[in-house]
Each structure stands twice: as C-alpha cells, then as structure tokens.
Amino acid sequence: MDTYPTIKYLNATSHRIHSLVNGINTEAATEKVAYSNDAGCHVFLFTQKCDVAMLKEKLQTDEMIQDQLEKILETTIDETGVVLI
C-alpha cells in the first residue's frame, strides 16, 4: 500500500549501509551479512561470528557511515537466550 504524501523513514546513511551490505554479499558471492530496519532509520546487521571483524572494518572505514554510527552491539545466543557480548 502506498501513502500520500510518501513516508520516507530511511535516511542517506541507511541506504549507504544497505548498499555496503549488498556489495559485501556480491563480492563474496554469498550472503555474509543481512540487514533489517526498525520503524525508523536504524539499521540492524546480522552476520556470523567469523565475519564480525570484516563487517566492523567495512563500517568503520566508510566516512559517511562512521560519522552517523551510534553503536555496535554484539550478541550471541546461548541456552538462556540472547546475550550481549
């Protein structure tokens, strides 16, 4: 369903992160990183433990993303549920 006027909740940084993720996955020829957005412009990234360092490096070397990056939270799932690392 479309709205009028158009609701735009993603910002330039959100789109930049989406493009970065798509580039990582294209370069790897597999899905290394996935993203989801909340009801606003916040992007949540998901990757496997073996790819965390690569993802952090890519995020932190993109000047536009780095200027807007608020937090990097790492979590894991154990028998008690989701745990903040």
Secondary structure, DSSP 4 states (H G I P E B T S, - for coil): ---SSPP----HHHHHHHHHHHHHHHHHTS--EEEEE-SSS-EEEEE-GGGHHHHHHHHHH-HHHHHH------EEEETTEEEE-
